Amino acid sequence: QKEVEQNSGPLSVPEGAIASLNCTYSDRVSQSFFWYRQYSGKSPELIMSIYSNGDKEDGRFTAQLNKASQYVSLLIRDSQPSDSATYLCAVHPNAGGTSYGKLTFGQGTILTVHP
Amino acid sequence: DTAVSQTPKYLVTQMGNDKSIKCEQNLGHDTMYWYKQDSKKFLKIMFSYNNKELIINETVPNRFSPKSPDKAHLNLHINSLELGDSAVYFCASSPIAGPYGYTFGSGTRLTVV
């Protein structure tokens, strides 16, 4: 089982729709979760972080975390063509110990928003 | 501009050569990382330094040697380059070695021919 797994995609949604990106993780004691956006040929850019169960909203983005189900998702409301990118889920393995800030990434989901 | 900067942006070299990639951050962060992104966009950690001290060393061939002269700089030297080393190498930093998001550099696309 992969440590961090994302829905394989690619995901295509029409402009104005809600895009839903999903991620599961295997380490039950993981504490910190991140979503990065990566445009083609560019570096990953942090767009959301979430640490507690529930929803966290930032503009058109909502991150959802369910630690019992080991599941984290990203919703993008009113999707725009400029949201077309690869979205990477990243997990910090545990609250401290020897992980030293190591983030484990999923394989990414390619999102295309078409006009 | 506050940022993580990497040089060079592109590197094309022949098998067997030795090359270096440099990284600098002016964010005041204590921790820096090297990640490798393969052709399928999978990002995998290679090394991490906290205030010049090596704290993560994943299963990486010993042809790869990181060096951190100070906490703002982290370089990567690769000896005897192989075709399989072709990838994008990203430097990143975080405030401390903990559960925080990273700021990534712009990446170095290495092509070994």
Interface residues (C-beta under 8 A of the other chain):
Chain A: Q31 S32 F34 Y36 Q38 K42 S43 P44 E45 L46 S49 Y51 T86 L88 A90 H92 A95 G96 S99 Y100 G101 K102 L103 T104 F105 Q107 G108
Chain B: T31 Y33 K40 K41 F42 L43 K44 I45 S48 N50 I55 I56 F90 S94 I96 A97 G98 P99 Y100 G101 Y102 T103 F104 G105 S106 G107
